[in-house]
Amino acid sequence: MIEYENLALSNRSFFEEYLKSFDQTMRGGWYVLGKNVESFERRFASYCGVDHCVGLASGLDALDLSLRVFGFEPGSEVLVPSNTYIATILSILHCGLVPVLVEPDPATYNLDPNLVEDAITSRTVAIMVVHLYGKICPMDEVMTIANAHGLKVIEDCAQAHGAMLNGKKAGSFGHCNAFSFYPTKNLGALGDAGAITTDDADLAQAIRVLRNYGSRIKYYNEVVGYNSRLDEIQAGFLNVKLGHLDSINNHKRELADSYFKKLGDSVVKPVRNASFHDVFHIFNVRHPRRDDLKAWLLERGIKTDIHYPLAPARQAAMQGLLKSTDFPVADDIHATTLSLPISYFHTTTDIETVAAAINEFGA
């Protein structure tokens, strides 16, 4: 059996370091907002090439607080890709804002800058880009549009730890940038965790206050805040794994190379460009008979996943909340997309086996 993911196997080589970190934290007796969090925030900010990182309890909280910190007027509009994971849109709704879905580029699955400008209205306050599958959006074009219209840019970097565009890392382009460290991510914790990166010292300080009950000084609350603090134990695990992130990304890029070499033309493969350093959190392909292909592979002992089976506009939770429900590009992507095994524990032999089975299935 070739599993799609096995978190025990993915983390196996880090177990000894994890145990050491856990033992130190447990015996140290300081479990909330301590040295592990401070260390990880400092190191991850440096890794991303920004001045500040604020550790939070989850990726969704990172998206929420990235919007809340700007104090946008309720009912303001935020542009967001029509094929993103639901969390991106939930964060906009949580903040009393209006998600305006914009179709992606069908080649990259990321926000299409050519469609962004047409979606901007007098109510638009921000663009929330999503670096889907581990490929950065065309951020130069996005930032040019945002600056021309005075809009804030929030990067959803949940799938793009270490991804780069022209040598510049995800989480260093926008004004406020959200990361998830959910266990399946390239930089994954052993539970929920998240962070925001920014070059703006005032924003970083405001987010630190928001994450801790609106308090800068214990028991003195300046604003209506939240409880969203990166756990000391998870921060310790993330400190361990951050030291291996480039190796994880490089391994996944090598596995992706094997897919590109071995897969035939029966599936639509990801696009590659020399300017983009993709980290392949997900290796996505598309096939017109996706469900049949998925079943065929499972019969041959190969597990796959679908990211995601239903477009956001089709989710029951979104009915009546969106300005439009006409998103043919997103619908087509969600109907044909299939995620192939590409975890840290997989080998090139695994990938060759998967590719051979797909080629045998054909069109």
Backbone torsions as a table, in degrees:
resi	resn	phi	psi	omega
1	MET	NA	128.9	171.5
2	ILE	-101.0	106.4	-178.2
3	GLU	-73.8	153.4	174.2
4	TYR	-71.8	-43.9	178.9
5	GLU	-150.4	146.2	173.7
6	ASN	-146.7	101.8	-171.5
7	LEU	-67.4	-29.2	176.5
8	ALA	-65.2	-43.4	178.3
9	LEU	-69.7	-37.7	-179.5
10	SER	-63.3	-33.2	-176.1
11	ASN	-100.2	-1.0	-171.9
12	ARG	-54.7	-40.9	-176.1
13	SER	-72.1	-9.5	-179.6
14	PHE	-103.4	-2.2	-171.4
15	PHE	-56.9	-44.1	-176.8
16	GLU	-62.4	-43.2	177.7
17	GLU	-67.7	-37.8	176.9
18	TYR	-59.7	-47.3	-177.8
19	LEU	-62.2	-39.1	177.9
20	LYS	-64.2	-44.5	179.3
21	SER	-63.1	-44.4	-179.8
22	PHE	-62.2	-43.9	-178.7
23	ASP	-61.9	-42.8	179.4
24	GLN	-63.6	-41.8	179.9
25	THR	-67.4	-45.5	-179.1
26	MET	-59.9	-46.0	-177.5
27	ARG	-75.6	-23.3	-179.0
28	GLY	-70.6	-28.3	173.7
29	GLY	79.7	9.6	177.4
30	TRP	-120.4	113.5	-165.7
31	TYR	-115.4	-6.9	-179.9
32	VAL	-133.8	128.3	177.8
33	LEU	48.5	60.6	179.5
34	GLY	-116.7	-152.0	-174.0
35	LYS	-66.7	-33.8	179.0
36	ASN	-62.7	-44.7	178.9
37	VAL	-64.1	-46.3	180.0
38	GLU	-59.0	-43.2	-179.8
39	SER	-64.9	-46.5	-179.1
40	PHE	-64.4	-42.9	179.2
41	GLU	-58.4	-44.7	-179.5
42	ARG	-65.1	-45.7	-176.1
43	ARG	-70.7	-39.3	-178.2
44	PHE	-72.4	-35.5	174.4
45	ALA	-59.8	-45.8	178.7
46	SER	-62.8	-41.1	179.7
47	TYR	-61.1	-41.4	-177.9
48	CYS	-80.1	-13.5	-179.7
49	GLY	81.6	32.6	178.4
50	VAL	-125.8	172.8	-176.4
51	ASP	-86.9	-26.1	-171.5
52	HIS	-139.1	145.0	171.4
53	CYS	-138.0	135.9	178.2
54	VAL	-122.0	116.5	-179.1
55	GLY	-76.5	137.4	-176.6
56	LEU	-133.4	175.9	-173.0
57	ALA	-77.7	-24.0	-177.6
58	SER	-161.2	167.6	175.4
59	GLY	-67.1	-37.1	178.4
60	LEU	-64.7	-41.2	175.7
61	ASP	-61.0	-37.0	178.7
62	ALA	-63.3	-40.9	176.5
63	LEU	-65.8	-46.3	179.6
64	ASP	-56.6	-53.0	-174.6
65	LEU	-71.8	-25.6	174.5
66	SER	-62.6	-31.8	176.9
67	LEU	-86.1	-44.5	-175.1
68	ARG	-61.6	-33.8	-174.3
69	VAL	-64.1	-21.4	-179.8
70	PHE	-85.2	-13.5	178.4
71	GLY	62.9	39.3	179.9
72	PHE	-61.7	145.1	177.5
73	GLU	-64.5	133.3	177.3
74	PRO	-53.6	139.9	-178.1
75	GLY	90.2	-6.1	175.6
76	SER	-67.8	156.5	-173.7
77	GLU	-102.2	141.2	176.3
78	VAL	-125.6	125.2	178.6
79	LEU	-79.9	138.6	-175.3
80	VAL	-152.6	147.2	-179.1
81	PRO	-62.5	144.0	-178.1
82	SER	-76.5	-7.2	-177.9
83	ASN	-118.3	18.4	-178.0
84	THR	-75.4	169.9	170.0
85	TYR	-69.4	149.9	-171.7
86	ILE	-59.3	-27.3	-176.8
87	ALA	-58.0	-38.0	-178.6
88	THR	-60.2	-43.4	-179.2
89	ILE	-74.3	-37.4	177.7
90	LEU	-57.9	-39.9	-178.5
91	SER	-62.2	-37.4	178.8
92	ILE	-65.9	-45.0	179.7
93	LEU	-66.0	-39.9	179.0
94	HIS	-57.4	-31.1	-176.3
95	CYS	-91.4	9.3	178.8
96	GLY	72.7	23.4	-178.7
97	LEU	-107.0	170.1	-175.8
98	VAL	-108.1	117.5	176.1
99	PRO	-76.5	127.5	175.2
100	VAL	-112.1	107.8	-174.1
101	LEU	-79.5	133.5	179.8
102	VAL	-121.9	134.1	-176.8
103	GLU	-65.5	147.5	178.2
104	PRO	-86.2	168.0	168.1
105	ASP	-70.7	121.1	-176.3
106	PRO	-66.1	-12.8	178.2
107	ALA	-84.6	-38.6	-175.7
108	THR	-106.3	-17.4	-177.2
109	TYR	71.6	4.0	176.9
110	ASN	-99.8	164.1	-177.2
111	LEU	-49.8	133.1	-179.1
112	ASP	-90.0	108.9	-178.4
113	PRO	-58.4	-28.1	-179.0
114	ASN	-66.0	-19.8	-179.5
115	LEU	-101.1	-10.7	-174.7
116	VAL	-67.2	-48.1	-174.6
117	GLU	-59.7	-37.8	-179.4
118	ASP	-67.6	-21.4	-178.0
119	ALA	-88.7	-9.3	-177.7
120	ILE	-76.7	132.1	175.9
121	THR	-126.7	-178.4	178.2
122	SER	-66.4	-15.3	-179.6
123	ARG	-93.7	-8.2	-176.2
124	THR	-72.0	131.6	179.7
125	VAL	-121.4	-19.5	-174.1
126	ALA	-157.4	158.1	171.4
127	ILE	-118.3	123.9	177.0
128	MET	-107.3	102.7	-179.3
129	VAL	-87.9	155.3	179.8
130	VAL	-129.4	120.2	178.9
131	HIS	-85.1	78.7	-169.1
132	LEU	-71.6	139.6	174.0
133	TYR	68.4	-1.1	-179.3
134	GLY	107.2	14.0	176.2
135	LYS	-115.1	129.6	179.8
136	ILE	-71.3	144.7	172.9
137	CYS	-66.5	163.2	174.8
138	PRO	-72.1	79.8	-168.1
139	MET	-69.2	-28.2	178.7
140	ASP	-60.7	-45.2	178.8
141	GLU	-66.9	-41.9	-179.6
142	VAL	-62.1	-45.9	-178.3
143	MET	-66.5	-36.2	177.3
144	THR	-61.2	-45.3	178.9
145	ILE	-64.6	-45.8	-178.2
146	ALA	-61.0	-44.9	-178.9
147	ASN	-65.4	-36.4	-179.7
148	ALA	-65.8	-27.9	-176.7
149	HIS	-109.8	5.2	178.9
150	GLY	67.0	36.8	-177.1
151	LEU	-101.6	150.2	172.6
152	LYS	-84.0	150.4	177.8
153	VAL	-121.1	125.4	175.0
154	ILE	-114.4	124.2	175.5
155	GLU	-91.8	127.5	167.8
156	ASP	-91.7	103.0	-174.5
157	CYS	-102.9	21.6	-172.3
158	ALA	-57.9	-26.4	-177.0
159	GLN	-114.5	16.1	-167.7
160	ALA	-134.1	33.1	179.0
161	HIS	-61.0	114.3	178.5
162	GLY	88.9	-4.7	176.0
163	ALA	-66.6	148.8	-176.3
164	MET	-136.4	153.5	169.8
165	LEU	-127.0	115.4	-176.6
166	ASN	51.3	41.7	175.9
167	GLY	81.6	-1.4	-179.2
168	LYS	-103.5	130.9	-170.2
169	LYS	-83.1	152.0	170.6
170	ALA	-54.8	140.7	-178.8
171	GLY	91.3	4.4	-180.0
172	SER	-121.6	3.9	-178.2
173	PHE	-95.7	-47.4	-172.4
174	GLY	-79.5	178.6	178.3
175	HIS	-76.9	-33.0	-177.5
176	CYS	-150.9	127.6	-166.1
177	ASN	-133.5	130.0	-169.7
178	ALA	-105.3	135.5	176.1
179	PHE	-121.8	143.8	168.1
180	SER	-109.1	141.2	174.0
181	PHE	-117.0	33.1	174.6
182	TYR	-52.0	146.9	-169.9
183	PRO	-54.0	-27.1	-178.0
184	THR	-82.1	-8.8	-177.4
185	LYS	-69.6	161.3	176.5
186	ASN	-57.0	-40.7	169.2
187	LEU	-107.8	87.7	-174.8
188	GLY	-110.7	141.6	173.2
189	ALA	-83.3	-169.0	174.3
190	LEU	-107.3	30.0	179.3
191	GLY	177.9	-167.2	178.6
192	ASP	-74.8	143.3	176.8
193	ALA	-170.0	155.7	179.4
194	GLY	-157.2	178.5	178.9
195	ALA	-163.5	160.2	172.1
196	ILE	-120.4	136.9	173.7
197	THR	-115.2	147.5	179.7
198	THR	-164.9	157.7	172.1
199	ASP	-96.6	-2.1	-175.1
200	ASP	-94.8	110.4	-176.9
201	ALA	-63.2	-37.2	-179.6
202	ASP	-67.2	-41.4	177.1
203	LEU	-62.5	-44.8	-179.3
204	ALA	-59.2	-44.1	-179.9
205	GLN	-65.9	-40.3	179.4
206	ALA	-63.5	-37.6	178.7
207	ILE	-69.2	-37.6	177.0
208	ARG	-61.4	-37.2	177.2
209	VAL	-69.5	-45.5	-178.8
210	LEU	-60.8	-39.8	-174.8
211	ARG	-69.6	-17.5	-171.4
212	ASN	-120.4	56.7	176.5
213	TYR	63.5	19.2	-177.4
214	GLY	74.4	25.0	-172.3
215	SER	-118.0	131.9	171.7
216	ARG	-99.0	-36.9	176.6
217	ILE	-114.7	133.2	-174.5
218	LYS	-52.2	129.2	178.3
219	TYR	74.0	6.1	174.7
220	TYR	-119.1	113.5	-170.8
221	ASN	-108.4	117.0	-175.3
222	GLU	-84.3	-37.0	-175.8
223	VAL	-138.9	169.2	174.8
224	VAL	-74.1	108.3	-173.1
225	GLY	-110.9	-163.2	-173.9
226	TYR	-138.3	167.9	171.2
227	ASN	-107.9	94.1	-178.6
228	SER	-143.0	75.9	-175.7
229	ARG	-112.9	132.2	174.3
230	LEU	-60.1	126.8	-176.9
231	ASP	-69.3	141.5	179.7
232	GLU	-59.7	-38.9	-179.6
233	ILE	-66.0	-47.2	179.4
234	GLN	-65.3	-37.1	177.4
235	ALA	-61.7	-37.4	176.5
236	GLY	-63.8	-43.8	177.2
237	PHE	-62.9	-41.0	-179.7
238	LEU	-66.7	-34.7	175.5
239	ASN	-60.6	-41.0	176.7
240	VAL	-62.0	-51.4	-172.1
241	LYS	-71.8	-29.8	178.1
242	LEU	-59.0	-34.3	177.5
243	GLY	-66.0	-16.2	-179.4
244	HIS	-111.9	1.9	-171.7
245	LEU	-59.9	-43.1	-179.6
246	ASP	-63.6	-36.3	177.0
247	SER	-66.8	-40.1	177.0
248	ILE	-61.2	-48.4	-179.5
249	ASN	-62.5	-42.0	-179.6
250	ASN	-64.6	-38.8	177.9
251	HIS	-62.7	-44.4	-179.8
252	LYS	-67.3	-32.9	175.7
253	ARG	-67.5	-34.8	176.3
254	GLU	-67.6	-40.9	176.5
255	LEU	-63.2	-39.9	177.6
256	ALA	-62.2	-40.4	176.9
257	ASP	-57.5	-39.0	178.7
258	SER	-64.8	-41.2	175.9
259	TYR	-60.0	-46.9	-178.5
260	PHE	-61.0	-35.6	-179.1
261	LYS	-76.0	-36.1	-170.3
262	LYS	-97.9	-27.8	-177.9
263	LEU	-73.8	136.8	176.1
264	GLY	-83.5	-164.9	-175.1
265	ASP	-92.5	10.7	179.4
266	SER	-74.2	-17.4	177.4
267	VAL	-120.4	153.8	173.1
268	VAL	-85.4	118.2	-178.2
269	LYS	-93.4	162.3	175.8
270	PRO	-60.0	152.5	175.7
271	VAL	-89.0	148.3	176.9
272	ARG	-125.1	146.9	-180.0
273	ASN	-144.1	139.9	-175.2
274	ALA	-60.9	-24.0	-179.3
275	SER	-76.4	-18.2	-174.4
276	PHE	-107.1	126.0	173.8
277	HIS	-100.2	93.8	-176.9
278	ASP	-83.2	143.3	-177.3
279	VAL	-110.9	0.0	169.3
280	PHE	50.5	50.6	167.0
281	HIS	-51.5	-39.6	176.0
282	ILE	-130.5	135.1	170.7
283	PHE	-99.9	102.5	-174.5
284	ASN	-96.7	132.9	169.6
285	VAL	-126.1	165.8	176.6
286	ARG	-129.5	144.2	-179.3
287	HIS	-147.9	137.8	-177.7
288	PRO	-64.3	-22.8	177.5
289	ARG	-114.2	52.4	-173.9
290	ARG	-53.3	-48.2	-175.9
291	ASP	-65.5	-37.9	176.8
292	ASP	-65.5	-41.4	178.9
293	LEU	-64.7	-42.5	179.4
294	LYS	-60.2	-43.7	179.6
295	ALA	-66.4	-40.8	178.1
296	TRP	-58.5	-45.8	-179.4
297	LEU	-66.6	-40.0	180.0
298	LEU	-64.0	-37.9	176.8
299	GLU	-60.9	-25.6	-179.6
300	ARG	-100.7	17.4	174.2
301	GLY	78.6	25.5	-179.7
302	ILE	-120.3	116.9	179.4
303	LYS	-91.4	140.4	177.2
304	THR	-131.0	179.2	176.7
305	ASP	-141.8	172.1	179.9
306	ILE	-127.9	118.7	178.6
307	HIS	-122.2	84.4	15.0
308	TYR	-140.4	153.7	-171.8
309	PRO	-72.5	-18.9	-176.3
310	LEU	-135.3	128.1	178.2
311	ALA	-62.8	147.2	-178.3
312	PRO	-52.0	-40.0	-177.7
313	ALA	-66.0	-16.2	-179.9
314	ARG	-95.2	-7.7	-179.0
315	GLN	-69.4	139.9	179.9
316	ALA	-57.0	-35.9	-177.6
317	ALA	-66.6	-19.4	-175.8
318	MET	-95.4	-6.5	-174.5
319	GLN	-64.4	126.9	179.9
320	GLY	83.9	0.3	-176.7
321	LEU	-106.3	-9.1	-174.4
322	LEU	-108.8	150.3	179.9
323	LYS	-69.5	-28.8	-179.5
324	SER	-146.1	154.8	175.2
325	THR	-124.7	17.2	-176.9
326	ASP	-100.6	92.9	-176.7
327	PHE	-135.5	74.2	-175.4
328	PRO	-63.9	-33.7	179.5
329	VAL	-66.2	-47.2	178.3
330	ALA	-61.9	-43.2	179.8
331	ASP	-58.8	-43.1	-179.0
332	ASP	-67.3	-40.8	178.3
333	ILE	-61.2	-48.7	-176.2
334	HIS	-67.9	-25.2	179.7
335	ALA	-81.5	-16.2	-172.3
336	THR	-123.7	-7.1	-172.9
337	THR	-77.8	143.8	177.0
338	LEU	-144.4	132.8	-179.8
339	SER	-100.6	124.7	-176.7
340	LEU	-96.4	156.1	179.2
341	PRO	-57.1	129.6	177.0
342	ILE	-159.8	50.9	-178.0
343	SER	-93.4	170.9	-176.6
344	TYR	-64.0	-25.2	-178.2
345	PHE	-88.2	-11.0	-179.5
346	HIS	-73.1	156.1	179.4
347	THR	-115.2	166.0	176.4
348	THR	-62.9	-29.5	176.0
349	THR	-63.9	-41.3	175.3
350	ASP	-57.5	-46.4	-176.3
351	ILE	-66.0	-39.5	178.0
352	GLU	-64.0	-36.4	177.4
353	THR	-65.3	-44.1	178.9
354	VAL	-62.9	-46.5	-178.4
355	ALA	-61.7	-41.9	-179.7
356	ALA	-62.8	-39.8	178.9
357	ALA	-66.8	-39.6	177.9
358	ILE	-65.9	-43.1	179.0
359	ASN	-61.8	-36.7	178.6
360	GLU	-66.9	-37.0	178.5
361	PHE	-63.8	-42.5	176.6
362	GLY	75.3	-156.3	-174.8
363	ALA	-82.7	NA	NA
